[in-house]
């Protein structure tokens, strides 16, 4: 059964656009997030590869994205919904430009997790400020 840490990892996988496998640079970014954010304190990093593989397998199903979003919502306690969205937004913002697909995915995630549009806008604006370049 998926736990909250796993749901956050699944969130990162869907945002990176993985369907069957993750490129090494995206795995590295996910590893950095897991290693630095307080929400991952107590997470056994040995479970990361398993979560990545399980999510990729779930995404490969015909209803993969919906099933993954349902799994994320079911496993996350409500107080972590905004955290999951913020992590997703950070991953989209890290390269400086969001694709239409990434924006659609963020909208799906926001809707599924029931995040208010104003809160989502504040999270998105904060990410834009964090990832600005000189």
C-alpha positions as a printed NumPy array, in Angstrom:
array([[  0.   ,   0.   ,   0.   ],
       [  1.225,   3.464,  -0.897],
       [  2.222,   5.746,   1.973],
       [  2.574,   9.54 ,   2.053],
       [  6.257,   9.473,   1.096],
       [  5.474,   7.197,  -1.82 ],
       [  2.665,   9.505,  -2.924],
       [  5.079,  12.436,  -2.979],
       [  7.511,  10.371,  -5.061],
       [  4.67 ,   9.424,  -7.424],
       [  3.87 ,  13.135,  -7.737],
       [  7.439,  13.824,  -8.797],
       [  7.365,  10.992, -11.328],
       [  4.197,  12.161, -13.06 ],
       [  5.519,  15.705, -13.273],
       [  8.766,  14.63 , -14.876],
       [  6.658,  13.012, -17.598],
       [  7.889,   9.475, -17.056],
       [  5.828,   6.705, -18.556],
       [  8.111,   3.698, -18.373],
       [ 11.498,   4.848, -17.135],
       [ 13.091,   8.006, -15.798],
       [ 16.175,   9.583, -17.345],
       [ 19.139,   9.642, -14.918],
       [ 19.103,  13.443, -14.58 ],
       [ 15.465,  13.389, -13.469],
       [ 16.189,  10.611, -10.967],
       [ 18.997,  12.808,  -9.614],
       [ 16.627,  15.764,  -9.141],
       [ 14.119,  13.547,  -7.349],
       [ 16.938,  12.201,  -5.176],
       [ 17.984,  15.755,  -4.308],
       [ 14.441,  16.674,  -3.296],
       [ 14.099,  13.536,  -1.185],
       [ 17.444,  14.267,   0.446],
       [ 16.721,  17.897,   1.319],
       [ 13.058,  18.523,   2.075],
       [ 11.919,  18.144,   5.691],
       [  8.809,  16.239,   4.565],
       [ 11.111,  13.336,   3.639],
       [ 12.762,  13.067,   7.07 ],
       [ 12.423,   9.48 ,   8.165],
       [ 11.996,   8.232,   4.603],
       [ 14.047,   5.137,   3.854],
       [ 15.866,   6.126,   0.653],
       [ 16.263,   2.452,  -0.197],
       [ 12.545,   2.517,  -1.038],
       [ 12.975,   5.253,  -3.66 ],
       [ 13.795,   2.93 ,  -6.567],
       [ 10.819,   0.726,  -5.736],
       [  8.457,   3.709,  -5.703],
       [  9.888,   4.963,  -9.007],
       [  9.396,   1.574, -10.639],
       [  5.926,   1.021,  -9.153],
       [  4.772,   4.417, -10.365],
       [  6.176,   3.874, -13.854],
       [  4.352,   0.53 , -13.981],
       [  1.081,   2.131, -12.856],
       [  1.469,   4.9  , -15.443],
       [  1.908,   2.349, -18.219],
       [ -1.681,   1.119, -17.766],
       [ -4.442,   2.397, -20.04 ],
       [ -5.857,   4.464, -17.167],
       [ -2.398,   5.091, -15.735],
       [ -2.523,   8.814, -15.094],
       [ -5.954,   8.698, -13.456],
       [ -4.97 ,   5.664, -11.387],
       [ -1.765,   7.389, -10.293],
       [ -3.579,  10.593,  -9.348],
       [ -6.104,   8.529,  -7.371],
       [ -3.297,   6.688,  -5.578],
       [ -1.599,   9.978,  -4.71 ],
       [ -4.803,  11.487,  -3.332],
       [ -5.645,   8.355,  -1.33 ],
       [ -2.211,   8.121,   0.257],
       [ -1.669,  11.792,   1.081],
       [ -3.154,  13.252,   4.229],
       [ -4.892,  16.56 ,   3.478],
       [ -2.181,  18.64 ,   5.166],
       [  0.308,  17.404,   2.528],
       [ -1.792,  18.255,  -0.541],
       [ -0.226,  21.701,  -0.897],
       [  3.221,  20.213,  -0.238],
       [  2.742,  17.766,  -3.113],
       [  1.595,  20.563,  -5.384],
       [  4.554,  22.745,  -4.39 ],
       [  6.991,  19.922,  -5.145],
       [  5.333,  19.406,  -8.522],
       [  5.531,  23.113,  -9.342],
       [  9.198,  23.229,  -8.347],
       [  9.979,  20.357, -10.704],
       [  8.209,  22.132, -13.547],
       [  9.992,  25.407, -12.755],
       [ 13.477,  23.956, -12.418],
       [ 14.237,  24.184, -16.153],
       [ 12.828,  27.693, -16.486],
       [  9.951,  26.951, -18.862],
       [  6.749,  24.993, -18.478],
       [  5.367,  23.015, -21.382],
       [  1.655,  22.896, -22.132],
       [  1.628,  19.258, -20.995],
       [  3.246,  20.165, -17.675],
       [  0.715,  22.942, -17.108],
       [ -2.148,  20.553, -17.866],
       [ -0.708,  18.023, -15.444],
       [ -0.394,  20.664, -12.729],
       [ -4.025,  21.604, -13.331],
       [ -5.094,  17.959, -13.038],
       [ -3.096,  17.555,  -9.833],
       [ -4.467,  20.796,  -8.382],
       [ -8.016,  19.714,  -9.127],
       [ -7.58 ,  16.177,  -7.844],
       [ -6.046,  17.38 ,  -4.584],
       [ -8.647,  20.117,  -4.166],
       [ -6.175,  22.974,  -3.996],
       [ -7.767,  26.41 ,  -4.21 ],
       [ -6.778,  28.395,  -7.318],
       [ -5.463,  31.324,  -5.264],
       [ -3.28 ,  29.038,  -3.167],
       [ -2.039,  27.336,  -6.343],
       [ -1.229,  30.735,  -7.859],
       [  0.759,  31.71 ,  -4.752],
       [  2.713,  28.426,  -4.869],
       [  3.403,  28.941,  -8.574],
       [  4.544,  32.549,  -8.088],
       [  6.856,  31.542,  -5.251],
       [  8.423,  28.854,  -7.443],
       [  8.929,  31.364, -10.246],
       [ 10.733,  33.663,  -7.816],
       [ 12.929,  30.832,  -6.501],
       [ 14.008,  29.667,  -9.919],
       [ 14.756,  33.041, -11.529],
       [ 18.173,  33.36 , -13.097],
       [ 20.391,  36.425, -13.187]])
